[in-house]
Amino acid sequence: MGKRRSFTTEFKQEAVQLAKQPDVALSQVARDLELSESLLRRWVYASDQKGEAAFPGKGKPGMNAEQAEIQRLKRELDIARQERDILKKAGGLLREGKSVRYQFIDCHRDEYAVGVLCRVLDVSRSGYYAWRGRPMSIREQQDQHLRAQIRRVHQKSKGRYGAPRVHAELRAQGQRCGRKRVARLMHEAGLRGRGKRKYRVTTDSEHAQPVAENLVLRQFGVKTPNTVWAADMTYVWTREGWLYLAVVIDLHSRRVVGWSMSERMTTNLPLAALQMAYERRRPPPGLLHHSDRGSQYASRAYRLALEGMGMTCSMSRKGDCWDNAVVESFFANLKREEVADSVYATRQEARSALFSYLEMFYNRERRHSSLGYLSPTEFEQSSRAA
């Protein structure tokens, strides 16, 4: 067995600089320097992560034993972090075949060290490089192409879509693929939709205003537009304080037909949303307007507005959020898909984000499972055509 080669810090730094040049292949640099590709790739990764401290060698001038031990512990901590992240993303792949694990390694080799990936996924590095050196099968080529399309759809939705909606979007674009295949490729790439959040009661129904009978009775499948509307309010936190949002949704298409935002949750807030909905749609008399028993919706001003527009008032039973489940579901999606990962510096910043979500994404693009994975706009168009 030959003597193990050692390299100076300067050699490693120059090799990394050469490998990082945009017009030079890393594999070619490794061959020219008589290095293994995996070793050079580890050097590049270490340089990206630690900069000048990536190659301590036998210790910088003046480095004592304690400092050297700290450097060693930092390297071990970095490896442990990588292992934890890899297990979080690919733990389920340990039950899959080696080809699937190799594909995951190939997708993430620029993010984690190949040696750590192989160790966590229980495959050999030589096996991975042998697999990588083989020409891809037709199926693997198709997966690679489909994976790129999946990532594009997922990014376009700002990470909101899970496998069912990504699959629906791909099918709408003419891509023939199975839903389970999309789910598998998303899992391998570490892509997922945003998870659901728990429901929180916010309605104050302890008031002396008259309340209306529940006429909807959870019959949310409405066959014609402008027949039943549902309304409710929610809130969004900003660094300037709360911003309140009121919406009116057409239960036929789940479209937000009216909305309003304000820093105060008074009766004027839902009234403005109702007025927008009425002016946009001009519904015929007899429309059923459903809401919770909140004081704003039970107020005299709101009831008179409904009467003047020829609408019949319906209200949920006390403390029962399921009686207005469509709007509650909309708010849950809004909080999960737009608000959860955002920090709004001002109310205006939140207004702009909510406006974009409501008008640009939700009404026109977001695919609804209850609508056969069509957007509200597409569903209304197909409904009119039918």
N, C-alpha and C positions, 0 to 999 in steps of 0.2 A: 504494500500500500504506500503510495507516494506521500510526501510530506504535505500537510495541509498548508495552503497558501494564506498569507496574511497581507493586509493592505493598509497603507497609511491613510490618515484622515484626509490628506490632500488628494490622494488618488481617488478616494471615494467621492469627494466633493466634485472633482473634475469629471468623473464618470457620470455622476448624476446630472451635471450641467449639460453634458453631451447628450444624454438620453432624453432630456427635456426639450431639446430643439424640435420645433414643429415639423421640420422636413426630414427628420431622421427617425427610423424605426428603432424602438428599444431593443427588439430581438437582434437587429443588425449590430448595434453598439455592443451588446453582450458577446456576440460572436467575434467581433473585432478585438475586444479586450480579453477574450478567452475566459469569459465569465458565464455562469449559468444565468438564464433569463430571470429565474425566480429570485436569485440573489440580487441582481441589479434592480429588480422591481422592488424588493424590500428596502434597498438603499433609497430609492426615489420616494417611497412611502415615508420612510423615516425622516427624510429631508423635508417633505411637505408638512409633517406633523411637528417637528422639533427645530427646524432651521439649523443654525450653527451648532446646536447642542446634540445633533443627531449622531455624530461620529466621535465619541470621546476617546477612542483608542485605548491606550493604557493609562489614560488620565492626562488632563491638561497640566501644564506646569503649575506647581503649587497645590494640586488637588490631593487632599489627604484621604485616608481610608474612609472617614465618615462621609465625605462628599461623594466618593466612588460608590459607597453603599446606597446613598440617596439616589444616584443616577440609576443604579440597578433596580431599586424599588420602583422608580418611576416607569422604567421599561416594563416591569412585571405588571404594574397597575394598568398601563396602556393595553397590554395583551389581555388582561382580565376584562377590561372594558369592551374590547373587541369581541371577546368570547360571549359576553353577556348580550351585546347587541345582536350578534349573529344568531344566538339561540332564540332571542325574542322574535326575530324575523323568520327563522328557518327551522325552528324546533320540530314542526310537523313534518318536515322533509326527511327526518331520520327514518321514517317508516316507508319512504319512497325508494325507488331503485336508484342506482348510482348515476344513471344518465341525468335524472332530474336534479340530483345534488351537484353534479358537474355543471349543469346549466346555471344553477344558482351561484356557484363559485365564479363562473365566467361573467355573470351580470354584476358581481360585487367586488371583483378583484382589484378595481381601482380605489375602492373604499376601505377594504381591509387587506391585511397581508394574506397571501395565498396559503402560506403554511398554517396560519391560524384557522382559516376557513376549512382547509382539509382536515385539520385535527378535530374541530368541532363537529363536522359533518361525517367524520369517521371514514374518510377515503384517503388514499395515498396521493402525494403530490405527483409521483411518477405516473400514476393512473390517470390523474386529471390532465397532465400535459400530453399523455398518449391519446386521451380522448380528444383534446383540443387540436392535436395534430392531424386527426383523421378528418376527411371531408365530411361536412354535415349531411345528414340524410335529408330527403325531401321534407319529411315531417318536421325535422329540426329547423330547416330553413323557413318553413311556414310559421312555426312557433316564433322564430326570431322576428319575422315581419309582423305577425299579429301582436307580439309583445310591444313593438314600437307604436303600433296604432292604439293599443290599450293605454300606454303611458301618455300619449297625446290627448286622448279623451279624458283621462283622469286629471291631467293638468288643466285642461280647458274648463273642467268643472270645479277647479280650485280644490281638488281633493275631496269633493263632496260625494261623488258617486262610488258605490260599491259595485260588486260584480253584476247584479241584475240590471242596473241602469247602464253600466258600461256596455254590457252585452246588447241591450236594446238600442243604444246609440250606434254601435257597430253594424247591427242588422239594418238600421235605418239608412246607413251609408252604403249598403250593398255588400257588406262583408259577411260571408257565410261562415258561421262558427257556432259551436255549442256553448251553452251557458256554463257548463262544468269546466270546459276547457279554458274559458275566460277566467273563471274563479281560480283554476290551478295556476295559470300564468301570472295572475295578480298576486297570488300567495307567494310564488317563487320570487317575484320582483319586490316583495314587501309593500305592495299597494293595498290600501283598504279604504272604504268609505268611513265617514265620521259616525261614531256610535251614538245611540240614542241616549237622551238625558231624562231623568226622572221628572214627572209632572209635579208642579207646585201650584197650589191654590192661591189666587191673587184677588178674586172677586169679593167685594164687600156687599152682601145682600141684606145686611141688617139695616133696613130703612123703613119708613112709613109710607113710601110711595106704592101705588097699586101695581100689581104684577099681572101678566097675561098668562093664559093657559098654554101648555105645551102642545102645539098643533103639529109639530114635525114628527115627534115620537120616534126619533132616530132613523127615520126613513130618508137616508142621505142619497139614495140613488134616484136622482131627478132626471127625467127624460128630455125635458125641454129647457132652453135657457130662459133667464129672467122670470122664473117661476118661484124659486125659493132662494133667498139670500140668507147668509149667516154672518154675524158680526161679533167682534170681540176686541179687546185691547190688551197690550202687553207693554213691557218696558225694557230699555237697554241702558246700561250704565256707561257713562263717559266720565272723563276727569273733570268736566264742568258740572256734573250732576246727572240726574236721570233724564232720558228722552223717552217719551211715551208714544206708542204707535197704535192707531186704531185701523182696522181693516174691515172691508165688506167682501165676502166671497160668494160667487155664484156656485151653488151646489151642483149644477149640471156639469160644469167644466172644471170646477175647482179654481177658476180664474179669480184673481184679486181685481174686482171691478172698481173699488174705491178704497182710498187710504188717506190718512192724515197723520202728521207728527207734531208734537208740541212738548214744551218743557213742563206743562201742567196737565193733569188728568181731570179736566172739567168736562161738562156736558158738551161744550163747543168742539172738543176733539172728535168724538164719534159722529157728531152732527156734520162736521166738515167732510168726513169720510163718506157718510151717507149722501151728502149733496154731490160729491164727485161721482159716486156710483150712479146716481139718478141722472145727472147731466150726460154721463157717458152712454148710458144704455137706454134711457127713456122707456122704462118697462111699462107694459099695459097695466091698468088697474087690477087689483086682486093679488098682486105679488105677496108672498108670505115672507115676512122678515123675522128671522130667529136670532135671539141673543141670550145671554145669561140674565140674571136678575140684578145686575149691578145698578147702583143708584143713577148712573148717567143714562142708562137705557130705559129706566123706569121713570125718569123725570118727565114733567109736564111738557117741557119744550121738545123733547125727543118724540113723545107720543103724538103731539100736534103735528110735527114734521111728517111722521109716518102717515097720519090721517090726511094731510094735505097732498101727499104723493099717491094716495090711493092704495096704501099697503096695509096688510093685516099683521098685527103684532103677535109673535109667539115667543115664549121664554122657557128656558130650561127649568127643571125642578131644582129646588134649593140644594146646593152643595153637590150637585151631580155634574161633573165635568163631561161625562160621556154623552150627555144630551146635546152638547155642542162640539162633538169630537172632531169634526172636519177642521174647524178653526184652531182647536187645540193642537191638532196634528200639524197644521201649517206653522204655528208658532214654534213647536218643537223642532221642525225642520229648519226654520229660520235661525233659531238659537244655535243649533248644531252645525249648520252648514256655513253660516256667515259670522255669527257673533262670538261663538265659543273661543276661537283662536285669535280674536282681534282685541286690541286696546285702542279705544277712540280717545284722542286728546281733547276734542271739542264735540259739541252737539252737532255742528255743521258737518264734521267729518263722518259722524255716525249717520246723519241724514243722507249724505251722498252714498254711503255704502248700502244703506237700506233701500234707497231709490234704485240703485243699480241691481240689487238682488230682486226686488219686486218687479220692476218693469223690463229689465234686460234678461235676467236669468229665469226667474220663477215662471212668469207668464208665458215667455216665448221659447224657453229652451228646456227647462227641467222636466224630465220624463216621470210620469206618475204611474205607479203600478195599478191604481184603480181605474186609470184611463187606457189600459192596454199599452202602457209605456209610451204614450203620446204626451206632448206638452199641452197645457190648456188651450193655447192658440191653435195648435194642430187639431185638437179634438173638436173645437168649435167649427173649424173649417170643414172637417170630415162630416160633422153632424149636419151642417148646412147643405153639403153636397148630397148627403143621403136623403 
